[in-house]
Every structure is written in C-alpha cells, then in structure tokens.
Amino acid sequence: MSYQVFSRKFRPQKFEEVIGQVHVSKTLKNAIKLGRVAHGYIFSGPRGVGKTTTARILAKAINCTEPIDFNPCGRCSSCISITEGRNIDILEIDGASNRGIDDIRDLRENAKYPPTSGKYRVYIIDEVHMLTKEAFNALLKTLEEPPPFVVFILATTDPHKIPATILSRTQKFDFKRISISDIINQLKLILTEENLDYDDDSLNLIAVKADGGLRDALSMLDQIIAFTESRIDLEMVMSLLGMVHHSVYQEITGNLLKSDIAKVLKVLDQTLSSGIAISDFINGFNDFVRNCMICIAGGVNSIRLDESTLSWINQHRSILNITDLMRILDLSLKYESGLKYLQHPRIGLETLLMKIASMDSAIELSDLVKKLSEPGKFLNIPAVQYKKKYNNLDEEPKHVKTKEISEPIPPQKIEESHHVELPELSIEIIQSQWKEVILHMEAVNARISTLFEESTVSDFDGKTISVQIPAKDNGFNIKNIEKNRKIVEKVLRTIFHQSLSVRFYSNGSRSKDEVTSPQKMKGVQEHPLSLHLIEKFEGELIR
C-alpha cells in the first residue's frame, strides 16, 4: 500500500476523535441521538481545524447501519465506502472549481433523486464562499426546502463572504483554532505510535508554527520525519522550518534597547547570510517581542517560552520597558504588513532596526509626574520678585516649608500661613519681562504675539497693565486682542504669578487718556442711539 501522510492516516473517524471541537461534536452527536438532524449546516473556521473531517463523520453517522453510541461503526459497507470516497450518495464538491450557476443547477437536479443505499444523500461543498452570486441565488430554494433525504454541509474559511440569505437557512458552527497543548498531545501520540524520539521544545515549536491548524502541524511533522533518521530535536526543527533561534532575537532586542546599531546590523547580516528569509525573520522577531511584552506585563501563563528566554527576560527587566516594546512591535508590524510591496526588503528591514535603535526610551507616567512636581525642571520661566498672595490652589507654591507644631493652628493663622510676602511688582519689572510675555504668547496665539512685538507697556497702577497698540488698523487690532483677553491675562498670570487685568489702547489720534474706559464703553453700548444704529446696520461697537 502506498504511503499516506499523517493528515490522512490519522484522520478522525469518530466525533470524539476530533481535536479541540467539543462544542461541535457534542451538538451534532446529540442531534443524531434526538433525531433532529438539520437539512443544512455551515462549518466555518480557520484552515486545518477539522471542518471537512467533521462533515464526513456526520455523513457516515447518519448513514451507518450499525452505529455505536451514535458514532459511525466504521465496519459497515456504507462507512467503508464513504471512508474510501466511493459512495455515490456522498458528494464532495470543491466550491472554488465548481462555482458557477450551471454547476449548482446540476446539483439541484440531482438532489431530487433519493439515495441509492443509505438514508441520506449528503452534499459537502468545500470553500463555499467561492460560489458566484448567481450560484448562491440558484441554491436558495433548494437549501430552504430540500427533499427530506438531502443534507447540505457547507464548509468555509470566510463566512463573512456568504450571503445572509444562505446563513439564515442553515445552522452555523464556528470551529476554533486548536490550542498549542492539544496539538502537542496529538503529535506525541503519533510519534509514539511511529516509534520516534523527540524533545518537548521541538514539538512546542511545531505547534506554535502551525498557528492553530492541526493539519499544518502534521504536514510539518511529515517533512521533519522525512529529513531525520532518528530523533527530532530543536536545532533540526528550526533549521528545517527556517526559524531563527531565540538567542538571536535576544541579542538583537538587547542591542536595540541599548541603541547599539552596529551590533544590531552585524547580527542581522549573519542571520540573513545563513539563508533565513526576511519574512521568517520578521515574523519570529514580532513573536519574540510580543512574548517579552506579555511576560513583563505578568501574563506568563499565556505564552510558551523556553527557560533560557525566560531567564534572559528576568535579567533584562531594567531595560525591557513595556511602552518601548509596544512601540517596537508597532513599527515592526507595520513593516511586516507592507513587506510584500517592497522591492528592497532588506533595506527596509535595516532602516526599521536603525529607526528603532535611534528612538528615545519612553518615560513612565509616574516618573513624568514626579519630575513635573519638581520646581523648575521643565518650565524655564525666570523668577520674578514681587509681592503676591496665593489664594488659588493652582497658584500655590509647590514647596512651602512649615514648622512642626503640636498645637492646632487657628483658622486665621492657617490663612496667613499661605501668604508669601515678596517685593512689589512694578512697571519696570513688567517692561523687563515683556519679551517673556511675547514668547509665551507665541505658543498660544501667534497673531497677538506679533502685535505685542510692536506694543509697549506704558503704565501700571498695581492691578491693571496699560498696553499701547500700533496705530495701523488699530480698531481691528484692539478688537482682535479683546476677544482673546482671557488668554492674555492667563499668560500674564503665568509670567508674573498673580491675577492682572490689562487695558489696550491705540497711539493714534487719541491719547490713552481719551480712550474710552470699560465703564464708559459699557455706557455707550447700552445707549438707545447706539443700540438703534447697531441693530439697523447690523454692526458692532469697536471703541
């Protein structure tokens, strides 16, 4: 007998043998037990997780003449013919190559005839999402009201491509990715039966590489066994599957976080020169960084790492910052997603690693708050000597030394203890610090900052600063500044550490004494004649 690959040789023949799909197997078995077999099913899920295998088991179970605990016996003529693929009542159709409306019409015509030997005629349409829109429409009526002896099983990896009209006429089962532990256990059973030695790390690597697909894992195992003659070990598996050892990623990641670009490029060159594909390298690198990030975050149980990698992570916790690893992974994933479009993938990879190595380390929020709480660390604002009483919490000095006392302080004393006596603010101090006002205003409002560059501080009465604005377009300029008065006063409070009001006037035809004060302006605005003119001409009073 010719050789059979593991995926066919060890294909499950009972519901209980389907790995990782208990929710599907139990439901279908109970449906047979209760006589509630539906006329249409959709099996959706990733590749290699048992969709077609489960469909065949269901087809055998409902046609078996001697079922055992509602499982196919595997010995009757019906079970044997279905297993060997020669039962004319069980039709497996490839939806990718039989996707047209004519193919579905033929299927619909044949579905009218009863089965030749068994109880049911079963149609298994694989990759059903590949059918055309017209083919789906042709299938609708038959799928909704098929003959009582017909069962449709539609298998797909892309259920979102199936029309809603088809989904509503069938029972949908979602097949899960098979867990790493389940894949490893199945590989161990097969290797034990084949009398081959192995180590656990090599099987773990195969299971991780399979990405939840048991068929992929069995295909890789077939390839590895064909290569080896005795024992399956980690080094051999990594070499055969084109995978990079964790020690390489450890060295690259450590040098990236240390910004040692020369060593990073040297290790990269050695790795790629050994024959490793760039796609395999970046895929393994992303997986390694992800595992480091999850491990640092405390999710050790959700990853499978060897002892050497776990030891390396524990030794380098001081430089393995979660935020830095997230930034590295974000850049690396973007590179991987666009890799197939690059004409020079190696140049892109080298650029990526140099960019990562050149990044500054991220600052933890707690550290940032701690540094911001230290006076003068980030705000480069010159200290101004003047008198101020701190009444607001946001204006209170950050460091006020207080003496330890054992007796309670009266409320009046507490209020006085928050008053800090400093030299009086004068017009000379304001004029000397006016450039600082302009610089701070530039970051807030560039237009006002430009006007302030040509303005001068002419007077200060202890509470109000008088500012003279250039004569050109003076009405518009003053109006523009007045709209942003709160911003201006906030900047003044930042510079001079007290609440100050400001008055703007022009150096045009009228002197500052002739300029209307806020009180007079309010009276003019409320005058009946002013209100009539503003309403009639839809205008507004400037000054």
Secondary structure, 3 states (H helix, E strand, C coil): CCCCCHHHHCCCCCHHHCCCCHHHHHHHHHHHHHCCCCCEEEEECCCCCCHHHHHHHHHHHHHCCCCECCECCCCCHHHHHHHHCCCCCEEEEECCCCCCHHHHHHHHHHCCCCCCCCCCEEEEEECHHHCCHHHHHHHHHHHHCCCCCEEEEEEECCHHHCCHHHHCCCEEEECCCCCHHHHHHHHHHHHHHCCCEECHHHHHHHHHHHCCCHHHHHHHHHHHHHHCCCEECHHHHHHHCCCCCHHHHHHHHHHHHCCCHHHHHHHHHHHHHCCCCHHHHHHHHHHHHHHHHHHHHCCHHHCCCCHHHHHHHHHCCCCCCHHHHHHHHHHHHHHHHCHHHCCCHHHHHHHHHHHHHHCCCCCCHHHHHHHHCCCCCCCCCCCCCCCEECCCHHHCCCCCCCCCCCCCCCHHHHHHHCEECCCCCCHHHHHHCHHHHHHHHHHHCHHHHHHHHCCEEEEECCCEEEEEECCCCHHHHHHHHHHCHHHHHHHHHHHHCCCCEEEEEECCCCCCCCCCCHHHHHHHHCCHHHHHHHHHHCCCCCC
